[in-house]
Amino acid sequence: MPELPEVEAARRAVEYNCVGKRITKCVVADDSKVIHGVSPSDFQASVLGKLIVAAHRKGKNMWLQLDSPPFPSFQFGMAGAIYIKGAAVTNYKRSAVKDEDEWPSKYSKIFIELDDGLELSFTDKRRFAKVRLLKDPTSVPPISELGPDALFEPMTLEKFTESLHKKKTEIKALLLDQSFISGIGNWVADEVLYQARIHPRQVASSLSNESCSNLSKCIKEVIEKAIEVGAESSQYPTNWIFHSREKKPGKAFVDAGKKIDFITAGGRTTAYVPELQKLSGSLDVKETGKPNKRQASKKVRVDDDTEKPTNGEVDDLGSVKSKKGTKAGAKGRKPSKKKKSGGSDEDKDSSDVGTDYDSDQVEKKNPGNVASRKQAGGEKQSNRRVQSNQTSWSAKRKAK
């Protein structure tokens, strides 16, 4: 998914190619899930004839400043992407539209033609992005709720250290919290923690001053290096853990053969190197990635822009289908009646603050967990039968 480096690369491409040019044509998709709070016709009428003055970004959000408001604002979600015909813009997995595909793409949500003939398109294959038309994007959510931008507004080391020492949250979850620092997503968080040699589940308040300093430095270095190569991942340093994050467990290595393990931290599948990233303190954390009950009960505000993983795929209309063509979950376990609904996937993506689910790597099913659930279910049924028999037997004794 696009994180700060990818969105910044898109912003710079727009700034270089489009600023100073006037919008002569605009085609807006009839997709109310992505085009948020404004009709396609009103959107088109509001931007036609306007001059693009600047391209701005905060965190994973970008907006175009026109010569008069309102301004188009783009929250990239999982697969949002900017394409400029004839110009190189970084593509990333889940967003890439092939060169031989139709133009504009069938996934285009906003298509703009400028007065010199240049054409720009914002696409979203997964439909978790949000495009808005706002008078002042910085004054309303999601941008108004964001913490300092990791690139443009870095905290001083003193403030960064002080902030970390006040947080009883695991460090990976804190880095994903867009209200704490904006722009860092799953892969950047894994990378900076690896480079700083910090365990992803280390509690932030327990970090030494030296670790805080290393982390601050690594955030700066990783983001700047990624942007330096235009967020082109094939150009990232070979010693980055990034290149092995999506390999299978047992086959992922880095730094001359050091093993990469995968756990869950901050609600996300997390790659780390146990040999180099040690968990210190008396925390009861298992390396399987299963938090104890005390830790699991903590509510952590983390990164958005991701959907709850499913075993199926999202079609062009946004409906979830299983790989066999049936509705996902049709034959699965019934949801607990006690569990309240967390809202739709669209709701989960409505701001940069909220509980995040893994998208970079959907965890594989653990057969052992399935067996445990079945066993637990069997025990519950057995207990109900025993209670029923005892009740019946007691009733018969009273009758006698």
C-alpha positions as CSV (number, residue, x, y, z in Angstrom):
1,M,0.0,0.0,0.0
2,P,1.2,3.6,-0.6
3,E,3.0,5.1,2.4
4,L,4.7,8.4,2.8
5,P,7.5,7.7,0.2
6,E,5.0,6.6,-2.5
7,V,2.6,9.5,-1.9
8,E,5.5,12.0,-1.8
9,A,6.7,10.6,-5.2
10,A,3.2,11.2,-6.6
11,R,3.1,14.7,-5.2
12,R,6.4,15.6,-6.7
13,A,5.4,14.2,-10.1
14,V,2.3,16.4,-10.0
15,E,4.3,19.4,-8.9
16,Y,6.8,18.9,-11.7
17,N,4.3,18.2,-14.5
18,C,1.1,20.0,-13.6
19,V,1.6,23.1,-11.6
20,G,1.0,26.3,-13.5
21,K,-1.4,24.6,-15.9
22,R,-5.2,25.0,-16.2
23,I,-7.8,22.2,-16.0
24,T,-9.7,22.1,-19.3
25,K,-11.4,18.7,-18.8
26,C,-12.5,16.6,-15.8
27,V,-14.2,13.2,-15.8
28,V,-15.3,11.9,-12.4
29,A,-16.4,8.3,-11.8
30,D,-19.9,7.7,-10.5
31,D,-18.5,5.9,-7.4
32,S,-19.8,7.4,-4.1
33,K,-17.6,5.0,-2.1
34,V,-14.4,6.7,-3.5
35,I,-15.8,10.1,-4.5
36,H,-16.8,11.2,-1.0
37,G,-19.5,13.8,-0.3
38,V,-19.8,15.4,-3.7
39,S,-21.6,14.4,-6.9
40,P,-19.5,13.9,-10.1
41,S,-21.2,16.8,-11.8
42,D,-20.5,19.2,-8.9
43,F,-16.9,18.0,-8.7
44,Q,-16.4,18.6,-12.4
45,A,-18.0,22.1,-12.3
46,S,-15.9,23.1,-9.3
47,V,-12.5,22.4,-10.9
48,L,-13.0,23.2,-14.6
49,G,-11.1,26.2,-15.7
50,K,-9.0,26.3,-12.5
51,L,-5.3,26.8,-12.4
52,I,-3.2,24.2,-10.4
53,V,-1.1,26.4,-8.1
54,A,0.6,23.7,-5.9
55,A,0.6,20.1,-4.8
56,H,0.6,19.4,-1.1
57,R,0.9,16.3,1.1
58,K,0.6,15.4,4.8
59,G,1.1,11.8,5.9
60,K,-0.5,9.6,3.2
61,N,-2.9,12.4,2.0
62,M,-2.3,14.7,-1.0
63,W,-4.3,17.7,-2.3
64,L,-4.1,20.0,-5.2
65,Q,-4.2,23.8,-4.5
66,L,-6.1,25.5,-7.2
67,D,-6.3,29.3,-7.8
68,S,-9.5,29.3,-5.8
69,P,-11.2,26.7,-3.5
70,P,-12.5,24.1,-3.2
71,F,-9.5,21.8,-3.6
72,P,-9.3,18.1,-4.7
73,S,-8.0,16.0,-1.8
74,F,-6.8,12.4,-2.2
75,Q,-6.5,9.8,0.6
76,F,-4.7,7.0,-1.2
77,G,-6.1,4.1,0.8
78,M,-4.7,0.7,-0.1
79,A,-4.2,1.1,-3.8
80,G,-4.7,4.7,-4.8
81,A,-2.3,5.9,-7.5
82,I,-1.5,8.9,-9.6
83,Y,-0.8,8.4,-13.3
84,I,0.4,11.1,-15.7
85,K,0.4,10.1,-19.3
86,G,3.8,10.2,-20.7
87,A,5.5,10.8,-17.3
88,A,7.1,8.3,-15.0
89,V,5.3,8.0,-11.7
90,T,6.2,5.2,-9.2
91,N,3.9,2.2,-9.3
92,Y,3.5,-0.2,-6.5
93,K,1.9,-3.6,-6.0
94,R,-1.9,-3.6,-5.9
95,S,-2.1,-0.3,-7.8
96,A,-0.2,-0.8,-11.0
97,V,-2.1,-0.2,-14.2
98,K,-0.3,-1.9,-17.1
99,D,1.0,0.2,-19.9
100,E,-1.0,-1.8,-22.5
101,D,-4.3,-1.1,-20.5
102,E,-6.8,1.3,-21.8
103,W,-6.3,5.0,-21.0
104,P,-7.7,6.3,-18.9
105,S,-7.9,3.1,-17.0
106,K,-11.2,1.5,-16.1
107,Y,-10.1,2.0,-12.5
108,S,-9.8,5.8,-13.0
109,K,-11.8,7.8,-10.4
110,I,-10.6,11.3,-11.5
111,F,-9.4,12.1,-15.0
112,I,-8.0,15.5,-15.7
113,E,-6.8,17.1,-18.9
114,L,-4.7,20.3,-18.8
115,D,-4.4,23.2,-21.2
116,D,-1.2,21.9,-22.7
117,G,-2.8,18.5,-23.5
118,L,-1.2,16.7,-20.4
119,E,-3.5,14.1,-18.9
120,L,-3.6,13.0,-15.3
121,S,-5.6,10.1,-13.7
122,F,-6.2,9.0,-10.1
123,T,-7.0,5.3,-10.0
124,D,-8.0,2.9,-7.3
125,K,-8.4,-0.8,-8.1
126,R,-9.5,-1.7,-4.6
127,R,-11.9,1.2,-3.9
128,F,-10.6,2.0,-0.4
129,A,-9.3,5.5,-1.4
130,K,-11.2,8.7,-0.7
131,V,-11.4,11.6,-3.0
132,R,-12.9,14.8,-1.5
133,L,-13.5,18.4,-2.6
134,L,-12.6,20.6,0.3
135,K,-12.3,24.4,1.0
136,D,-9.5,23.9,3.4
137,P,-8.2,20.2,3.5
138,T,-6.0,20.9,6.6
139,S,-8.9,22.1,8.7
140,V,-11.1,18.9,8.5
141,P,-10.5,15.2,9.0
142,P,-8.6,13.2,8.1
143,I,-5.8,15.7,7.7
144,S,-6.7,17.8,10.7
145,E,-6.4,14.7,13.0
146,L,-2.9,13.8,11.8
147,G,0.3,14.1,13.9
148,P,3.4,15.8,12.5
149,D,4.5,14.6,9.1
150,A,7.4,12.3,9.3
151,L,9.3,14.1,6.5
152,F,8.1,17.7,6.6
153,E,7.6,18.1,10.3
154,P,10.1,15.9,12.1
155,M,10.1,16.2,15.9
156,T,13.2,17.3,17.6
157,L,15.1,14.5,19.3
158,E,14.2,15.9,22.7
159,K,10.5,16.0,21.9
160,F,10.5,12.6,20.2
161,T,12.2,11.0,23.2
162,E,9.9,12.7,25.7
163,S,6.8,11.6,23.6
164,L,8.0,8.0,23.5
165,H,8.7,7.8,27.2
166,K,5.1,8.9,27.9
167,K,3.6,6.0,25.8
168,K,2.8,2.6,27.3
169,T,2.1,1.3,23.8
170,E,4.2,-1.2,21.8
171,I,6.5,0.7,19.5
172,K,5.2,-0.8,16.2
173,A,1.6,0.2,17.1
174,L,2.7,3.7,18.1
175,L,4.6,4.2,14.8
176,L,1.4,3.2,12.9
177,D,-0.7,5.7,14.9
178,Q,-1.2,8.5,12.5
179,S,-2.2,10.9,15.3
180,F,1.3,10.4,16.8
181,I,3.3,10.7,13.6
182,S,1.9,10.7,10.1
183,G,3.1,8.9,7.0
184,I,4.6,5.7,8.5
185,G,2.8,2.5,7.4
186,N,3.6,-1.1,7.8
187,W,6.7,-1.5,5.6
188,V,8.3,1.7,6.8
189,A,7.7,0.8,10.4
190,D,9.3,-2.6,10.0
191,E,12.3,-1.1,8.2
192,V,13.0,1.6,10.7
193,L,12.7,-0.8,13.7
194,Y,15.0,-3.2,12.0
195,Q,17.6,-0.5,11.2
196,A,17.3,0.8,14.8
197,R,17.6,-2.8,16.2
198,I,14.4,-2.4,18.2
199,H,11.9,-5.2,18.8
200,P,8.5,-4.2,17.3
201,R,6.7,-5.2,20.5
202,Q,9.0,-3.3,22.8
203,V,6.9,-0.8,24.9
204,A,7.8,2.7,23.8
205,S,8.2,4.0,27.4
206,S,10.9,1.4,28.1
207,L,13.2,2.5,25.3
208,S,16.5,3.9,26.3
209,N,17.6,7.4,25.2
210,E,20.1,5.8,22.8
211,S,17.3,3.6,21.2
212,C,15.1,6.7,20.9
213,S,17.9,8.5,19.1
214,N,18.6,5.6,16.8
215,L,14.9,5.3,15.9
216,S,14.6,9.0,15.2
217,K,17.7,8.8,12.9
218,C,16.5,5.7,11.1
219,I,13.0,7.2,10.4
220,K,14.7,10.1,8.7
221,E,17.3,8.0,6.8
222,V,14.8,5.3,5.6
223,I,12.2,7.9,4.4
224,E,14.8,10.1,2.7
225,K,16.5,7.2,1.0
226,A,13.1,5.9,-0.3
227,I,12.2,9.3,-1.7
228,E,15.6,9.8,-3.2
229,V,15.0,6.9,-5.5
230,G,11.5,8.0,-6.3
231,A,10.0,5.3,-4.0
232,E,11.2,2.7,-6.6
233,S,11.5,-0.3,-4.3
234,S,13.9,-2.1,-6.6
235,Q,16.4,0.7,-5.9
236,Y,16.2,0.4,-2.1
237,P,19.4,-0.7,-0.4
238,T,20.0,-4.5,-0.6
239,N,20.5,-4.7,3.2
240,W,16.9,-3.5,3.8
241,I,14.5,-6.0,5.4
242,F,12.0,-4.6,2.8
243,H,13.1,-7.1,0.1
244,S,12.3,-10.1,2.2
245,R,9.1,-9.0,4.0
246,E,6.8,-11.0,1.8
247,K,8.7,-14.2,1.6
248,K,7.5,-17.3,3.3
249,P,8.5,-18.0,6.9
250,G,11.7,-20.0,7.0
251,K,12.7,-18.6,3.6
252,A,13.2,-15.0,4.6
253,F,16.7,-13.8,5.4
254,V,18.6,-10.6,5.5
255,D,22.1,-9.3,6.4
256,A,24.2,-12.3,5.4
257,G,21.7,-15.0,6.3
258,K,20.1,-13.7,9.4
259,K,16.6,-15.2,9.8
260,I,13.5,-13.1,9.5
261,D,10.5,-14.1,11.7
262,F,7.0,-12.9,11.4
263,I,4.7,-11.9,14.3
264,T,1.7,-9.8,14.8
265,A,2.4,-6.3,16.2
266,G,0.1,-3.3,16.1
267,G,-2.5,-5.5,14.5
268,R,-0.2,-6.0,11.5
269,T,1.9,-8.8,10.2
270,T,5.4,-7.8,11.2
271,A,8.8,-8.8,9.9
272,Y,11.8,-8.6,12.3
273,V,15.1,-10.3,13.0
274,P,15.2,-12.0,16.4
275,E,18.9,-12.1,16.5
276,L,19.2,-8.4,16.2
277,Q,16.0,-7.1,17.6
278,K,15.8,-8.2,21.2
279,L,12.8,-7.8,23.4
280,S,13.9,-6.5,26.8
281,G,12.1,-6.1,30.1
282,S,9.6,-8.4,31.8
283,L,6.9,-8.3,29.2
284,D,5.0,-11.6,28.7
285,V,5.3,-11.7,24.9
286,K,5.4,-14.9,22.9
287,E,7.3,-14.9,19.7
288,T,4.4,-16.6,17.9
289,G,2.9,-13.1,17.8
290,K,0.0,-14.0,20.0
291,P,-0.4,-11.2,22.7
292,N,-1.4,-12.2,26.2
293,K,-4.9,-11.2,27.3
294,R,-3.7,-8.1,29.0
295,Q,-2.0,-6.8,26.0
296,A,-4.7,-7.8,23.5
297,S,-7.3,-5.9,25.5
298,K,-5.4,-2.6,25.0
299,K,-7.0,-0.4,22.3
300,V,-4.4,1.2,20.1
301,R,-5.1,3.9,17.6
302,V,-3.1,3.0,14.5
303,D,-2.8,3.3,10.8
304,D,-5.8,3.3,8.5
305,D,-5.9,2.9,4.7
306,T,-6.3,-0.8,4.9
307,E,-9.2,-3.2,4.8
308,K,-10.0,-6.1,7.0
309,P,-8.4,-9.1,5.3
310,T,-10.6,-11.7,3.7
311,N,-9.9,-15.0,2.1
312,G,-11.5,-13.7,-1.1
313,E,-11.0,-10.9,-3.5
314,V,-12.7,-7.6,-4.1
315,D,-14.3,-7.2,-7.5
316,D,-14.7,-4.0,-9.5
317,L,-17.9,-3.2,-7.7
318,G,-16.2,-3.6,-4.3
319,S,-18.1,-6.8,-3.3
320,V,-16.1,-9.5,-1.6
321,K,-16.0,-12.9,-3.3
322,S,-14.3,-16.0,-2.3
323,K,-11.9,-17.7,-4.7
324,K,-14.5,-20.3,-5.5
325,G,-17.0,-17.7,-6.5
326,T,-19.2,-17.9,-3.4
327,K,-19.6,-15.1,-0.9
328,A,-16.7,-15.0,1.5
329,G,-17.5,-16.5,4.8
330,A,-20.7,-18.3,3.6
331,K,-19.4,-21.6,4.9
332,G,-17.2,-20.2,7.6
333,R,-17.7,-19.9,11.3
334,K,-20.7,-17.8,12.4
335,P,-19.8,-14.5,14.0
336,S,-20.2,-14.4,17.7
337,K,-23.5,-12.8,18.7
338,K,-21.8,-10.9,21.5
339,K,-19.3,-9.3,19.2
340,K,-20.5,-5.9,18.0
341,S,-20.0,-5.0,14.4
342,G,-17.0,-2.8,13.8
343,G,-18.6,-1.1,10.8
344,S,-18.1,-1.5,7.1
345,D,-14.7,-1.5,5.4
346,E,-15.5,1.9,4.1
347,D,-16.0,3.1,7.7
348,K,-12.6,1.7,8.6
349,D,-11.0,3.8,5.9
350,S,-12.7,7.1,6.6
351,S,-9.8,8.7,8.5
352,D,-6.2,8.3,9.3
353,V,-7.0,7.3,12.8
354,G,-8.5,3.9,13.6
355,T,-7.8,0.3,14.2
356,D,-5.7,-1.1,11.3
357,Y,-5.7,-4.5,9.8
358,D,-2.9,-6.1,7.8
359,S,-2.8,-5.7,4.1
360,D,0.8,-6.0,3.1
361,Q,0.8,-9.6,4.2
362,V,-2.4,-11.4,5.1
363,E,-1.5,-14.0,7.7
364,K,-1.8,-17.6,6.6
365,K,-4.3,-19.8,8.5
366,N,-2.8,-21.8,11.3
367,P,-4.2,-25.3,11.2
368,G,-3.5,-25.6,14.9
369,N,-5.7,-22.7,15.6
370,V,-8.5,-24.2,13.6
371,A,-8.2,-27.4,15.5
372,S,-8.3,-25.5,18.8
373,R,-11.4,-23.7,17.8
374,K,-13.1,-27.0,16.8
375,Q,-12.0,-28.6,20.1
376,A,-13.3,-25.6,22.0
377,G,-16.6,-25.7,20.2
378,G,-16.9,-29.4,20.9
379,E,-16.2,-28.9,24.6
380,K,-18.8,-26.2,24.8
381,Q,-21.4,-28.5,23.2
382,S,-20.4,-31.3,25.5
383,N,-20.8,-29.0,28.6
384,R,-24.2,-27.9,27.4
385,R,-25.3,-31.5,27.0
386,V,-24.0,-32.3,30.6
387,Q,-25.8,-29.3,32.0
388,S,-29.0,-30.3,30.2
389,N,-28.8,-33.9,31.5
390,Q,-28.2,-32.7,35.1
391,T,-31.2,-30.3,34.9
392,S,-33.4,-33.1,33.6
393,W,-32.2,-35.6,36.3
394,S,-32.9,-33.0,39.0
395,A,-36.4,-32.4,37.7
396,K,-37.2,-36.1,37.8
397,R,-35.9,-36.4,41.4
398,K,-38.2,-33.5,42.5
399,A,-41.1,-35.2,40.7
400,K,-40.6,-38.3,42.7
